[in-house]
Amino acid sequence: MPVRPIRIFGDPVLRSPASPVTTFGDDLRALVRDLLDTVDRPGRAGVAAPQIGVGLRVFSYQVDGEHGYVVNPEVVEVSPEVQDGEEGCLSVPDLWFPTRRAARAVVRGVDVRNEPVVVSGEGLMARCLQHETDHLDGLLYLDRLDPANRKEALRQARRSDWFLNSGTRP
């Protein structure tokens, strides 16, 4: 299956809440294969379906040797402990800003056969699970930044080549 191009900040699909998957068949299996192939590149931790132009609640991940996907994911648990760290996004290329996330997260969803799936993690995996679920809710990590960093991120985005040339990148 192909590595799909990534939609870039400014594309409306990134700001629209994704629809739940209701049909579990060949189209869903093809989407999941594309998401897995698209995340399977250096420097990528996760890819949500809206990032490849599909408005469905599905994401793939690849963190610390764990590689998988979740259909209709919901964050069902986060720790009270937080982690502060630099976060970036394929849809907001080359911009990294400190983003506060829960230190541990649990996501519940299903697989392509509509069988239950639970993915949990700490550190980078927790950050990825929260980040990708945000995409499915029409949120970008920029929305989680403190006001000063958000203002700076938007300033840098507006001046970037990728924003000025708006489009997608592989």
C-alpha positions in Angstrom: 0.0 0.0 0.0 1.2 3.5 -0.6 2.6 6.1 1.8 0.0 8.8 1.7 0.7 12.5 1.5 0.3 14.4 4.7 -2.3 17.3 4.9 -0.8 20.5 6.1 -2.0 23.1 8.7 -4.7 25.2 6.9 -6.4 22.2 5.3 -10.0 22.1 6.7 -10.0 18.3 7.2 -7.5 18.9 10.1 -10.0 21.1 12.0 -13.1 18.9 11.4 -14.0 16.2 14.0 -13.7 12.8 12.4 -16.7 10.5 12.1 -16.8 7.2 13.9 -16.1 4.1 11.7 -19.4 2.2 11.3 -18.5 -0.2 8.4 -15.8 -2.8 9.0 -14.8 -4.1 5.6 -12.2 -3.9 2.8 -12.2 -0.1 2.7 -11.3 0.1 6.4 -8.6 -2.5 6.0 -7.1 -0.6 3.1 -7.2 2.7 5.1 -5.4 1.0 8.1 -2.7 -0.5 5.7 -2.2 3.0 4.3 -1.9 4.5 7.8 0.5 1.8 8.9 2.7 2.3 5.8 2.5 6.1 6.2 3.6 6.1 9.8 6.4 3.6 9.0 9.0 6.2 8.1 11.8 7.7 10.2 10.8 10.3 12.7 7.1 9.5 12.7 5.3 8.4 15.9 1.7 8.6 14.7 -0.6 9.4 11.8 -4.3 10.1 12.1 -6.7 9.5 9.2 -7.5 13.2 8.8 -3.8 13.8 8.2 -4.1 11.8 5.0 -7.5 13.4 4.1 -9.9 10.9 5.5 -12.4 12.1 8.1 -12.7 8.8 10.0 -11.7 8.0 13.6 -8.6 5.9 13.0 -4.9 6.4 13.7 -1.7 4.4 13.5 1.4 4.6 15.8 5.0 3.5 15.9 6.7 4.2 19.2 9.6 2.4 20.9 9.2 -0.7 18.8 5.4 -0.8 19.2 3.6 -0.5 15.9 -0.2 -0.6 15.5 -3.5 1.2 15.0 -6.8 1.9 16.7 -10.2 2.4 15.2 -12.7 4.6 17.0 -10.2 5.5 19.8 -11.2 7.3 22.9 -8.8 8.4 25.6 -10.3 6.6 28.7 -7.6 7.4 31.3 -4.8 9.9 31.8 -2.5 10.2 34.8 -2.6 13.2 37.0 1.2 13.4 36.5 2.2 15.5 33.5 5.1 15.6 31.1 6.5 18.7 29.6 8.4 18.3 26.4 8.8 19.5 22.8 6.1 18.3 20.5 5.8 18.6 16.8 3.4 17.4 14.1 3.7 16.2 10.5 0.9 18.6 9.6 2.8 21.5 11.1 6.3 20.7 9.7 9.5 21.8 11.4 7.8 23.5 14.3 8.5 22.1 17.8 7.1 23.7 21.0 6.8 22.7 24.6 3.5 21.0 25.1 2.1 19.7 28.4 0.5 16.2 28.2 -0.4 13.6 30.8 2.5 11.4 31.6 0.4 8.2 31.1 -2.6 7.6 28.8 -4.9 4.7 27.9 -6.8 4.6 24.7 -9.7 2.2 24.0 -11.1 1.3 20.6 -11.4 -1.6 18.2 -9.5 -3.2 15.4 -10.6 -3.8 11.8 -12.8 -6.8 12.9 -14.5 -4.5 15.5 -12.8 -6.4 18.3 -11.8 -4.5 21.4 -8.3 -2.9 21.5 -6.6 -1.1 24.5 -3.3 0.7 24.0 -1.5 2.4 27.0 1.8 4.0 27.5 4.0 6.5 29.3 6.3 9.1 28.0 6.4 9.3 24.2 3.6 6.7 23.8 1.3 8.6 26.1 2.1 11.8 24.1 1.4 10.0 20.8 -1.9 8.6 22.0 -3.2 12.0 23.2 -1.8 13.8 20.1 -3.4 11.4 17.6 -6.7 11.3 19.4 -6.7 15.2 19.4 -6.4 15.0 15.5 -9.6 13.0 15.4 -11.3 15.7 17.5 -10.2 18.4 15.0 -7.5 19.7 17.3 -3.8 20.3 16.6 -1.1 20.4 19.2 -0.9 24.2 18.6 -4.3 24.4 20.4 -2.6 23.0 23.6 0.2 25.6 23.7 0.4 28.3 26.2 -0.7 31.7 24.7 2.9 33.0 24.1 4.1 29.9 22.4 0.9 29.6 20.4 1.3 33.1 19.1 5.0 32.4 18.2 4.0 29.1 16.5 1.4 30.7 14.4 3.8 33.5 13.5 6.4 30.9 12.4 3.8 28.9 10.5 2.5 31.9 8.5 6.1 32.7 7.5 7.0 29.1 6.5 7.5 27.9 3.0 5.1 25.0 3.5 2.3 27.4 4.7 2.9 29.9 1.9 2.9 27.1 -0.7 0.1 25.2 1.1 -0.4 21.7 -0.1 0.7 18.3 1.1 4.0 16.7 1.6 4.9 13.0 1.6 
